[in-house]
Amino acid sequence: MSRFRLFVLVLALAMVTTGLFVPAPVAAAYAAPSLRQHSGLDSGWRFTRADVPGAQAPGFNDSSWSAVSVPHTWNSRDGQDGGNNYHRGIGWYRRTVTPSAAWTGKRVWLQFDGVNSVAEVWLNGTRLGEHRGGYAAFRFDATAALRIGQDNILAVRVNNAANPDIAPISADYTFFGGIYRSVRLTAVDPLAIRLGDYGGPGVYLRQRSVTAAAATVEVTSKAWNNHPAARQARVRTVLTDATGRIVAETTSAPRTVAAASEFTTVQSLTVRDPRRWQGKTDPYLYQAHVEIIDAGAGRVTDVLTQPLGLRAATVDANTGFSLNGQRLQLRGVNAHQDRLDHGWAVSPAQQTQDFDLMDEMGVNAYRTAHYQQSQHVLDLADRRGYVVWTEIPLVNQVTDSAGFRANLQQQLYELIRQNFNHPSVFFWGIGNEQASDNAVTNGILDTLAAQVEAEDSGRLSTYATHKGDTDGLAGHTDVIGYNKYYGWYGLSDTGPGKWADQLHAKDPGRRISISEYGAGASVHQHEENPKPPVTTGKWHPEEYQNLLHENHWKQLDTRRYLWGSFVWNMFDFAVDSRSEGDTDGRNDKGLVTYDRHTRKDAFYYYKANWTDTPTVYLASRRWTQRSTAATTVKAYANLDSVTLTVNGVSHGAKTSADRIHTWPVTLRPGANTVTVTGLKNGRTHTDTVTWNLAG
């Protein structure tokens, strides 16, 4: 060590010991105490698909009923096989619940994550309540009816029959009946965060300002004192980074809260130099922890942790969607929540597989058509950086009744409050494809748009329309989506480009997106140079879907004023009323088959365009038995160049800006080996198929 460095070190030590220099403190770590107690209720149910008078009684004999676990639906088979005759009616569920004796003195809530569509719930013969709507979570306070440390009988009557006062009245998908998401009990201290707020968390994070220099978050905490006497309460809010280090915290002054009353606390915290949630580039998550403190007893009575992604977004009529000041092209898909032989009763692992498939294809935006989906879906979107449009199930029709209006508002409150803290959510959808542009429908949409503004002014309302471009239906929300099926439903096959340009020129301030586009496709049907098929017919060749998506994406990609585009659909899904394509009861517009086993050709077209993953893929690969020698080989690839060989004979190398490579070839009788090979970053990538030509 040099004499100078030694002198500097001695001087620094002297300054520290004399107090002239104080080292910067290391940020403290935070670990949220585990105070809430949970008991999962997914197993051990008895079920019958019938209306059984008296089944709510504790002494009812259900031994002849089927043993099931939830998630469960009674339409997993009849809801997907066509005929429009699946069971829409009543089913009963019962099980025994035995809460721990340690829950004595706690407030106990019963939560259902999803039941379609009307649920009546009894505990030990006491009716806890009814929930109307098939997509949101809901809770009942079970404390008074529950016998702690003893066996309790839980009975649920579920009805998925059509009801004119519950949305959706109609829609182009199967309404699977049952308890199709998880069920649990949660025990909390009598002084705790509110659990009865439309199924929401009771804590709401509003991002008032987010820049590279600082992010200000306003935290609203709703809590209850359910003690029989007043309590002195404080609220502490702690923000931590992904490693658990505290980046901001604040504690309220003590306040007196009367017995059996609610109190709301609003706190503002600032994070300096935030690492912002930047979509799929960097979906960085902080966490917000809210503690409820009994100041008189000097103890924390409840704590809740919520995800916090710090981000700011805008939509401009000319430049589209921007995230944290950077334009982001939203390459989106729509998706339903069902899959083959499961209906809506899917597992978190299956939902994770869906996101893996979307990641592989390069998707960065997700529309939960046409309803609220599970918390696990949005957790995945948070962690993987998706921009989400989620919506209520106002589809096709409305009822001019007070009951229907109240149900819509209830479902919108549930949608917003339950999903408020997910950083992936940017758009609240208030409906899809209303059939009539009349005073009743427009009045409903206007009320819903105002409700979004009142609940969450920090996000944008949206709507998906298929009627007039500038009619009343398209005039209520902040931004708008258009469902345009050029080349499929009676529109020309020229694609949406000309239409979009004309609308943008006519109304340059309108912020527009393409909320749906697509075509049906069977992986078992093939045709060279196909013409537009009869959409309601049985012939939906895979090659036509390829042509439509190729044409559409070339036009969508170049129009920067579109704030997003969303393929219809990521996955095939059940519509029991349909009889078209190769399978009755199926909408086959997915880019992946209903069982998730097969990625259709168009999936790879998007993968080649939407990702940097080296991709080379031979289209029409499943058309293995050929009858015509002359054909065109098509490959999707994002490689530097692609070379085709057929039976070992080269047909030359190709480059293509649109990632589509074609070669006219002549097959020989018998087996033909078709291979495409290309280079990317010095590495070779190959795809091979065998096609047989009848001799």
Rosetta blueprint (number, residue, H / E / L):
1 M L
2 S L
3 R H
4 F H
5 R H
6 L H
7 F H
8 V H
9 L H
10 V H
11 L H
12 A H
13 L H
14 A H
15 M H
16 V H
17 T H
18 T H
19 G L
20 L L
21 F L
22 V L
23 P L
24 A L
25 P L
26 V L
27 A L
28 A L
29 A E
30 Y L
31 A L
32 A L
33 P L
34 S L
35 L L
36 R L
37 Q E
38 H E
39 S E
40 G E
41 L L
42 D L
43 S L
44 G L
45 W E
46 R E
47 F E
48 T E
49 R L
50 A L
51 D L
52 V L
53 P L
54 G L
55 A L
56 Q L
57 A L
58 P L
59 G L
60 F L
61 N L
62 D L
63 S L
64 S L
65 W L
66 S E
67 A E
68 V E
69 S L
70 V L
71 P L
72 H L
73 T L
74 W L
75 N L
76 S L
77 R L
78 D L
79 G L
80 Q L
81 D L
82 G L
83 G L
84 N L
85 N L
86 Y L
87 H L
88 R L
89 G L
90 I E
91 G E
92 W E
93 Y E
94 R E
95 R E
96 T E
97 V E
98 T L
99 P L
100 S L
101 A H
102 A H
103 W H
104 T L
105 G L
106 K L
107 R E
108 V E
109 W E
110 L E
111 Q E
112 F E
113 D L
114 G L
115 V E
116 N E
117 S L
118 V E
119 A E
120 E E
121 V E
122 W E
123 L E
124 N L
125 G L
126 T E
127 R E
128 L E
129 G E
130 E E
131 H E
132 R E
133 G L
134 G L
135 Y L
136 A L
137 A L
138 F E
139 R E
140 F E
141 D E
142 A L
143 T L
144 A L
145 A L
146 L L
147 R L
148 I L
149 G L
150 Q L
151 D L
152 N E
153 I E
154 L E
155 A E
156 V E
157 R E
158 V E
159 N E
160 N L
161 A L
162 A L
163 N L
164 P L
165 D L
166 I L
167 A L
168 P L
169 I L
170 S L
171 A L
172 D L
173 Y L
174 T L
175 F L
176 F L
177 G L
178 G E
179 I E
180 Y L
181 R L
182 S L
183 V E
184 R E
185 L E
186 T E
187 A E
188 V E
189 D L
190 P L
191 L E
192 A E
193 I E
194 R L
195 L L
196 G L
197 D L
198 Y L
199 G L
200 G L
201 P L
202 G L
203 V E
204 Y E
205 L E
206 R E
207 Q E
208 R E
209 S E
210 V E
211 T L
212 A L
213 A L
214 A E
215 A E
216 T E
217 V E
218 E E
219 V E
220 T E
221 S E
222 K E
223 A E
224 W E
225 N E
226 N L
227 H L
228 P L
229 A L
230 A L
231 R E
232 Q E
233 A E
234 R E
235 V E
236 R E
237 T E
238 V E
239 L E
240 T E
241 D L
242 A L
243 T L
244 G L
245 R E
246 I E
247 V E
248 A E
249 E E
250 T E
251 T E
252 S L
253 A L
254 P L
255 R E
256 T E
257 V E
258 A L
259 A L
260 A L
261 S E
262 E E
263 F E
264 T E
265 T E
266 V E
267 Q E
268 S E
269 L E
270 T E
271 V E
272 R E
273 D L
274 P L
275 R L
276 R L
277 W L
278 Q E
279 G H
280 K H
281 T H
282 D E
283 P L
284 Y L
285 L L
286 Y E
287 Q E
288 A E
289 H E
290 V E
291 E E
292 I E
293 I E
294 D E
295 A L
296 G L
297 A L
298 G L
299 R E
300 V E
301 T E
302 D E
303 V E
304 L E
305 T E
306 Q E
307 P E
308 L E
309 G L
310 L L
311 R L
312 A L
313 A E
314 T E
315 V E
316 D E
317 A L
318 N L
319 T L
320 G E
321 F E
322 S E
323 L E
324 N L
325 G L
326 Q E
327 R E
328 L L
329 Q L
330 L L
331 R E
332 G E
333 V E
334 N E
335 A L
336 H L
337 Q L
338 D L
339 R E
340 L L
341 D L
342 H L
343 G E
344 W L
345 A L
346 V L
347 S L
348 P H
349 A H
350 Q H
351 Q H
352 T H
353 Q H
354 D H
355 F H
356 D H
357 L H
358 M H
359 D H
360 E H
361 M H
362 G L
363 V L
364 N L
365 A E
366 Y E
367 R E
368 T L
369 A L
370 H L
371 Y L
372 Q L
373 Q L
374 S L
375 Q H
376 H H
377 V H
378 L H
379 D H
380 L H
381 A H
382 D H
383 R H
384 R H
385 G L
386 Y L
387 V E
388 V E
389 W E
390 T E
391 E E
392 I L
393 P L
394 L L
395 V E
396 N L
397 Q L
398 V L
399 T L
400 D L
401 S L
402 A H
403 G H
404 F H
405 R H
406 A H
407 N H
408 L H
409 Q H
410 Q H
411 Q H
412 L H
413 Y H
414 E H
415 L H
416 I H
417 R H
418 Q H
419 N H
420 F L
421 N L
422 H L
423 P L
424 S L
425 V E
426 F E
427 F E
428 W E
429 G E
430 I E
431 G E
432 N E
433 E L
434 Q L
435 A L
436 S L
437 D L
438 N L
439 A H
440 V H
441 T H
442 N H
443 G H
444 I H
445 L H
446 D H
447 T H
448 L H
449 A H
450 A H
451 Q H
452 V H
453 E H
454 A H
455 E H
456 D L
457 S L
458 G L
459 R L
460 L E
461 S E
462 T E
463 Y E
464 A E
465 T E
466 H L
467 K L
468 G L
469 D L
470 T L
471 D L
472 G H
473 L H
474 A H
475 G H
476 H L
477 T L
478 D L
479 V L
480 I E
481 G E
482 Y E
483 N E
484 K L
485 Y L
486 Y E
487 G L
488 W L
489 Y L
490 G L
491 L E
492 S L
493 D L
494 T L
495 G L
496 P L
497 G H
498 K H
499 W H
500 A H
501 D H
502 Q H
503 L H
504 H H
505 A H
506 K H
507 D L
508 P L
509 G L
510 R L
511 R L
512 I E
513 S E
514 I E
515 S E
516 E E
517 Y E
518 G L
519 A L
520 G L
521 A L
522 S E
523 V L
524 H L
525 Q L
526 H L
527 E L
528 E L
529 N L
530 P L
531 K L
532 P L
533 P L
534 V L
535 T L
536 T L
537 G L
538 K L
539 W L
540 H L
541 P E
542 E H
543 E H
544 Y H
545 Q H
546 N H
547 L H
548 L H
549 H H
550 E H
551 N H
552 H H
553 W H
554 K H
555 Q H
556 L H
557 D H
558 T L
559 R L
560 R L
561 Y L
562 L L
563 W L
564 G L
565 S E
566 F E
567 V E
568 W L
569 N L
570 M L
571 F E
572 D L
573 F E
574 A E
575 V E
576 D E
577 S E
578 R E
579 S E
580 E E
581 G L
582 D L
583 T E
584 D E
585 G E
586 R E
587 N E
588 D L
589 K L
590 G L
591 L L
592 V E
593 T L
594 Y L
595 D L
596 R L
597 H L
598 T L
599 R E
600 K L
601 D H
602 A H
603 F H
604 Y H
605 Y H
606 Y H
607 K H
608 A H
609 N H
610 W H
611 T L
612 D L
613 T L
614 P L
615 T L
616 V E
617 Y E
618 L E
619 A L
620 S L
621 R L
622 R L
623 W L
624 T L
625 Q E
626 R E
627 S L
628 T L
629 A L
630 A E
631 T E
632 T E
633 V E
634 K E
635 A E
636 Y E
637 A E
638 N L
639 L L
640 D L
641 S E
642 V E
643 T E
644 L E
645 T E
646 V E
647 N L
648 G L
649 V E
650 S E
651 H E
652 G E
653 A E
654 K E
655 T L
656 S L
657 A L
658 D L
659 R L
660 I E
661 H E
662 T E
663 W E
664 P E
665 V E
666 T E
667 L L
668 R L
669 P L
670 G E
671 A E
672 N E
673 T E
674 V E
675 T E
676 V E
677 T E
678 G E
679 L E
680 K E
681 N L
682 G L
683 R E
684 T E
685 H E
686 T E
687 D E
688 T E
689 V E
690 T E
691 W E
692 N E
693 L E
694 A L
695 G L
